[in-house]
Amino acid sequence: MVGNIAQGRLPFDGLVEPGVYLPAHQHAARSFALALRTSGDPRALAADVRAAVRTVDPDQPIANLRTLESHINAELAAPRLLITFMGILATLAVVLSAMGLYGVMAYGVAQERREIGIRMAMGARAGQVVGMVTRKGLALTGVGLVLGAPLALVLHRAALSALDLFDLEVGLTFTLAAVALLVSAAALASYLPARKAAGVHPARVLSLE
Protein backbone atom coordinates (compact mmCIF):
# COMPACT_ATOMS: atom_id res chain seq x y z
CA MET A 1 0.00 0.00 0.00
CA VAL A 2 1.38 3.38 -0.99
CA GLY A 3 0.17 6.95 -0.87
CA ASN A 4 -1.58 8.67 -3.76
CA ILE A 5 0.70 9.61 -6.64
CA ALA A 6 0.12 11.28 -10.00
CA GLN A 7 0.94 8.35 -12.27
CA GLY A 8 -0.42 9.07 -15.74
CA ARG A 9 -1.26 12.78 -15.71
CA LEU A 10 -1.13 15.83 -13.53
CA PRO A 11 -4.26 15.96 -11.34
CA PHE A 12 -5.57 19.43 -12.32
CA ASP A 13 -9.00 18.56 -10.95
CA GLY A 14 -7.61 17.08 -7.72
CA LEU A 15 -8.60 13.55 -8.77
CA VAL A 16 -5.93 10.87 -8.48
CA GLU A 17 -6.81 7.84 -10.56
CA PRO A 18 -6.64 4.47 -8.76
CA GLY A 19 -3.92 2.05 -9.76
CA VAL A 20 -2.22 -1.17 -8.77
CA TYR A 21 1.38 -2.35 -8.97
CA LEU A 22 2.01 -5.62 -10.85
CA PRO A 23 5.21 -7.67 -11.14
CA ALA A 24 7.02 -6.90 -14.37
CA HIS A 25 7.40 -10.57 -15.35
CA GLN A 26 3.63 -11.11 -14.98
CA HIS A 27 2.56 -7.99 -16.81
CA ALA A 28 4.08 -7.55 -20.24
CA ALA A 29 4.35 -3.86 -21.04
CA ARG A 30 5.28 -2.26 -24.34
CA SER A 31 7.65 0.17 -22.63
CA PHE A 32 9.19 0.98 -19.29
CA ALA A 33 10.01 4.33 -17.75
CA LEU A 34 12.95 4.76 -15.43
CA ALA A 35 13.41 7.75 -13.12
CA LEU A 36 16.93 8.69 -12.04
CA ARG A 37 17.85 11.08 -9.26
CA THR A 38 21.02 13.06 -9.89
CA SER A 39 23.06 15.50 -7.87
CA GLY A 40 24.09 17.66 -10.83
CA ASP A 41 22.80 18.56 -14.25
CA PRO A 42 20.82 15.50 -15.42
CA ARG A 43 21.39 16.36 -19.08
CA ALA A 44 25.12 15.80 -18.62
CA LEU A 45 24.44 12.17 -17.68
CA ALA A 46 22.50 11.23 -20.82
CA ALA A 47 25.45 9.43 -22.41
CA ASP A 48 26.19 7.53 -19.18
CA VAL A 49 22.56 6.42 -18.90
CA ARG A 50 22.55 5.09 -22.46
CA ALA A 51 25.81 3.26 -21.85
CA ALA A 52 24.49 1.70 -18.64
CA VAL A 53 21.39 0.40 -20.43
CA ARG A 54 23.48 -1.04 -23.28
CA THR A 55 25.62 -2.97 -20.81
CA VAL A 56 22.45 -4.77 -19.70
CA ASP A 57 20.81 -5.14 -23.12
CA PRO A 58 22.65 -3.80 -26.20
CA ASP A 59 19.48 -4.18 -28.31
CA GLN A 60 17.26 -2.21 -25.94
CA PRO A 61 16.12 1.05 -27.63
CA ILE A 62 16.14 4.22 -25.57
CA ALA A 63 13.67 6.95 -26.43
CA ASN A 64 12.27 10.13 -24.91
CA LEU A 65 15.18 10.76 -22.58
CA ARG A 66 14.36 14.03 -20.83
CA THR A 67 14.42 15.79 -17.49
CA LEU A 68 11.51 15.89 -15.10
CA GLU A 69 11.22 19.64 -15.63
CA SER A 70 10.80 19.26 -19.39
CA HIS A 71 8.26 16.48 -18.82
CA ILE A 72 6.19 18.70 -16.52
CA ASN A 73 6.41 21.60 -18.98
CA ALA A 74 5.11 19.36 -21.75
CA GLU A 75 2.21 18.23 -19.55
CA LEU A 76 1.36 21.84 -18.69
CA ALA A 77 1.57 23.17 -22.26
CA ALA A 78 -2.08 22.57 -23.17
CA PRO A 79 -3.55 23.85 -19.86
CA ARG A 80 -1.33 26.93 -20.03
CA LEU A 81 -2.52 27.67 -23.56
CA LEU A 82 -6.13 27.27 -22.50
CA ILE A 83 -5.67 29.50 -19.45
CA THR A 84 -3.92 32.15 -21.56
CA PHE A 85 -6.77 32.10 -24.08
CA MET A 86 -9.36 32.34 -21.32
CA GLY A 87 -7.39 35.18 -19.72
CA ILE A 88 -7.37 37.12 -23.00
CA LEU A 89 -11.12 36.66 -23.39
CA ALA A 90 -11.72 37.69 -19.77
CA THR A 91 -9.57 40.80 -20.18
CA LEU A 92 -11.38 41.71 -23.37
CA ALA A 93 -14.74 41.23 -21.64
CA VAL A 94 -13.72 43.50 -18.74
CA VAL A 95 -12.41 46.19 -21.12
CA LEU A 96 -15.59 46.08 -23.22
CA SER A 97 -17.69 46.24 -20.05
CA ALA A 98 -15.74 49.27 -18.86
CA MET A 99 -16.14 50.99 -22.24
CA GLY A 100 -19.87 50.27 -22.30
CA LEU A 101 -20.24 51.47 -18.74
CA TYR A 102 -18.38 54.65 -19.57
CA GLY A 103 -20.63 55.30 -22.57
CA VAL A 104 -23.85 54.72 -20.63
CA MET A 105 -22.79 56.87 -17.68
CA ALA A 106 -21.49 59.66 -19.93
CA TYR A 107 -24.78 59.69 -21.84
CA GLY A 108 -26.74 59.83 -18.60
CA VAL A 109 -24.70 62.79 -17.34
CA ALA A 110 -25.16 64.56 -20.67
CA GLN A 111 -28.93 64.18 -20.26
CA GLU A 112 -28.68 66.01 -16.92
CA ARG A 113 -27.10 69.16 -18.34
CA ARG A 114 -30.29 71.15 -17.77
CA GLU A 115 -30.46 70.09 -14.12
CA ILE A 116 -26.78 70.97 -13.71
CA GLY A 117 -27.38 74.38 -15.28
CA ILE A 118 -30.31 75.06 -12.96
CA ARG A 119 -28.33 74.08 -9.89
CA MET A 120 -25.42 76.27 -11.00
CA ALA A 121 -27.78 79.20 -11.64
CA MET A 122 -29.22 78.81 -8.13
CA GLY A 123 -25.78 79.11 -6.56
CA ALA A 124 -24.45 75.55 -6.41
CA ARG A 125 -20.69 75.34 -6.68
CA ALA A 126 -19.07 73.32 -9.43
CA GLY A 127 -17.48 70.93 -6.95
CA GLN A 128 -20.82 70.20 -5.30
CA VAL A 129 -22.48 69.45 -8.63
CA VAL A 130 -19.64 67.24 -9.80
CA GLY A 131 -19.59 65.36 -6.49
CA MET A 132 -23.34 64.82 -6.61
CA VAL A 133 -23.27 63.43 -10.14
CA THR A 134 -20.25 61.24 -9.42
CA ARG A 135 -21.85 59.77 -6.30
CA LYS A 136 -25.00 59.05 -8.25
CA GLY A 137 -23.02 57.22 -10.90
CA LEU A 138 -21.11 55.19 -8.32
CA ALA A 139 -24.37 54.28 -6.57
CA LEU A 140 -25.79 52.94 -9.83
CA THR A 141 -22.56 51.04 -10.40
CA GLY A 142 -22.78 49.53 -6.93
CA VAL A 143 -26.32 48.33 -7.61
CA GLY A 144 -25.16 46.78 -10.88
CA LEU A 145 -22.27 44.99 -9.17
CA VAL A 146 -24.51 43.62 -6.43
CA LEU A 147 -27.00 42.30 -8.99
CA GLY A 148 -24.39 41.07 -11.43
CA ALA A 149 -21.98 39.34 -9.04
CA PRO A 150 -24.26 36.33 -8.29
CA LEU A 151 -25.01 35.92 -12.01
CA ALA A 152 -21.28 36.04 -12.83
CA LEU A 153 -20.61 33.37 -10.19
CA VAL A 154 -23.32 31.12 -11.64
CA LEU A 155 -21.94 31.54 -15.17
CA HIS A 156 -18.42 30.85 -13.89
CA ARG A 157 -19.50 27.56 -12.34
CA ALA A 158 -21.53 26.62 -15.41
CA ALA A 159 -18.59 27.26 -17.74
CA LEU A 160 -16.23 25.14 -15.65
CA SER A 161 -18.79 22.36 -15.46
CA ALA A 162 -19.24 22.42 -19.24
CA LEU A 163 -15.49 22.35 -19.91
CA ASP A 164 -14.93 19.55 -17.38
CA LEU A 165 -11.17 20.03 -17.55
CA PHE A 166 -10.04 21.34 -14.21
CA ASP A 167 -11.27 23.46 -11.35
CA LEU A 168 -10.25 27.07 -11.84
CA GLU A 169 -10.85 29.23 -8.82
CA VAL A 170 -10.86 32.98 -9.38
CA GLY A 171 -8.60 34.53 -6.77
CA LEU A 172 -9.54 37.48 -4.61
CA THR A 173 -6.87 39.64 -6.27
CA PHE A 174 -8.31 39.18 -9.77
CA THR A 175 -11.85 39.76 -8.51
CA LEU A 176 -10.90 42.98 -6.76
CA ALA A 177 -8.95 44.13 -9.83
CA ALA A 178 -11.99 43.64 -12.08
CA VAL A 179 -14.27 45.45 -9.63
CA ALA A 180 -11.77 48.29 -9.27
CA LEU A 181 -11.57 48.67 -13.06
CA LEU A 182 -15.35 48.86 -13.44
CA VAL A 183 -15.72 51.28 -10.53
CA SER A 184 -12.93 53.47 -11.93
CA ALA A 185 -14.60 53.51 -15.35
CA ALA A 186 -17.91 54.48 -13.75
CA ALA A 187 -16.27 57.22 -11.68
CA LEU A 188 -14.52 58.69 -14.72
CA ALA A 189 -17.67 58.38 -16.82
CA SER A 190 -19.55 60.40 -14.22
CA TYR A 191 -16.81 62.83 -13.21
CA LEU A 192 -15.45 63.96 -16.57
CA PRO A 193 -18.76 64.88 -18.27
CA ALA A 194 -20.08 66.45 -15.04
CA ARG A 195 -16.93 68.54 -14.66
CA LYS A 196 -17.19 69.66 -18.28
CA ALA A 197 -20.85 70.60 -17.87
CA ALA A 198 -20.20 72.37 -14.56
CA GLY A 199 -17.46 74.44 -16.20
CA VAL A 200 -19.88 75.98 -18.70
CA HIS A 201 -21.81 79.11 -17.76
CA PRO A 202 -25.34 78.24 -16.53
CA ALA A 203 -26.96 80.58 -19.07
CA ARG A 204 -25.18 78.79 -21.90
CA VAL A 205 -26.25 75.38 -20.62
CA LEU A 206 -29.88 76.46 -20.31
CA SER A 207 -29.85 78.11 -23.71
CA LEU A 208 -28.88 74.84 -25.33
CA GLU A 209 -32.07 73.15 -24.06
N, C-alpha and C positions, 0 to 999 in steps of 0.2 A: 504494500500500500504506500502510495506516495502522494504528495500534495498536488494541487492543481497546477498544471503548466500549460502554456500556450504552445501546442504541438504543431498544428497545421497552419494556423493563421493568427494574426494579432487580434485579440478579443476587443474590438472597438465597442461592441455592445455589452461588454461585461460577461458574456456567456463563454464559458470554457467547455468545449465539447468533451464528452466522456471518451475514454480510451482504455486499452488494456495492453500490457506488455506480453509478447510471445517470444519463445526461444527462436533464435535465428534459424536453427536447423530444422525446425518444425513449420516455419512460415517462410516460404520462398518469396523473396521480394525482388522486384526488378532493379532496385538500386538501394544503396545504403548511404547514409550521411554521417560523417564523422565530425565532431567538434573538438578543436584543439585549443587549449589555453596557453598563451605565450606571455613571456615577460617583456618582450620588445615589440618591434614592428612586425605584425604577422605576415605582411606581404614579403618580407625578406626571407621568410622560411618556406616559400612556395616550392622552391627547387628541392629542399630537404624533405618536404612532405612527399613529393612525387617519388623521390629516390627511395624513401622508406617503404612506400606502397609497392614499388617494383621489386624490392628485395623479398617481399612476401609472395607476390604474384606478378610476374613480368607482363602478363597479358591483361591485367586488370586496367580498364580505361579509367581515367580521372577527368571529370568534367565539373564545371561550375565551381571552381575553387575561388572563394571570395571571403572577405572578412564579415564578421557579424554586423558591423556598421553598414556596409554596403547592402547586406541582405535586408536589414530593417528599412533602409532608405527605399529599396525596391518595393517592399511591402506597403510602404506609406505613400508611394507615388500617386496611386489612384485616389485615395482619400484626400490627399493634399490638393490635388487638382480639383476635386469636387468642392472642397471647402473654399478654395480660392474663387471658383466660379460663383458659389453661393454668396461669398463675401462681396463680390463685385455687384451682383444683383441686389443685395441688401443695401449697399452704399448708394446705388443708383436709385433705389426706391426711396431712401431717406432724402436724397437730394431733390428728387422730383416732388416729394411731399413738402419739403421746405419751400420750394419754388411756388407750388400751388398755394400753400398757406400764405406766403408773402403776397401773391396776387389777390387772393380773396380779402385779406386784411387791408391791403392798400386800397382796393376798390371800396370797401366799407368805409374807410376813413374819408375817401374822396366824396362819398355820398353825404357826409356830415359837414361839408364845408359851410353850409348855411348856418347850422347850429354853432359851429366854431366862430363864424363871423358875428352872430348875435351875442355870444358870450363875450367876445372881445369888445364889441361895441358897448356892452353894459359894464365894462371895467375889469373883466377877467384878465389876469396876466397870462402871457404866452406860456410860461412854465406850468401854470395851473392847468391850462387847456391841454397841453401836450401830456402831462402826467395823467389827466383824466382819461384821455383817449388810449394811452398806452396801457393803463390798468384795465380798461375795458377789453382791450384786445387780449391781454394775458389771461383775464378771467374766462373769456371764450375758449382760449387755447387750453386752459386747465380743464374745462368741461369736456372738451374733445378728447383730451388724454385719458380722463377718467372713464369715458364711455368706450374709447378705442382700445385701451390696454387689455381688458378681458377678451375682446374679439381677437386681438393680435396673439394672445396666449393660446387661444383655441386653434387658430390657424397654424401656429407654430407646432403644436402637438399633432395636428392633422397631417401636416407636411412630413414630419418625421415618421409618423406611422405609415404614410403612403410610400415613402422611400424605403423604409425597413432596412437601412444600412447600418446605422449606428446612432447612439443617443447623443445629440448635440445640445448641451445646455448653454443657454445664453447667459454670460456672466454679468454681474452687476455693473462692471465698468462699461461694457458695451451698451447696456440698457440706459445707464445714466448719460452716456455720450449722445445717444440718439434723442433722448428727451431734451437734453441741453441744446442740441442743434435745432430742434423744432421750436423750443421756447425762444431761442435767440432769433430765429427767423420771424416768429410772431411779434416779438418786441420791436425788431427793426421795421417790420411791415406796418406797425402802428405808430412808431415814433417818428420815422422819417417823413411820411406824408403829413402827419399832424404838425410837425415842426415847420414844414414848408407852408402849410395852410395858416398856421398861427403867425408866420412872419409877414403875411400879406395884410395890407390895411383892411380893416373891417368893411369900409365902404366899398372897396374893390371887390371883396368876396361877395357881399350882398348884391352888388350890381351884376355879377355874373349869373345870378339865379333868375 
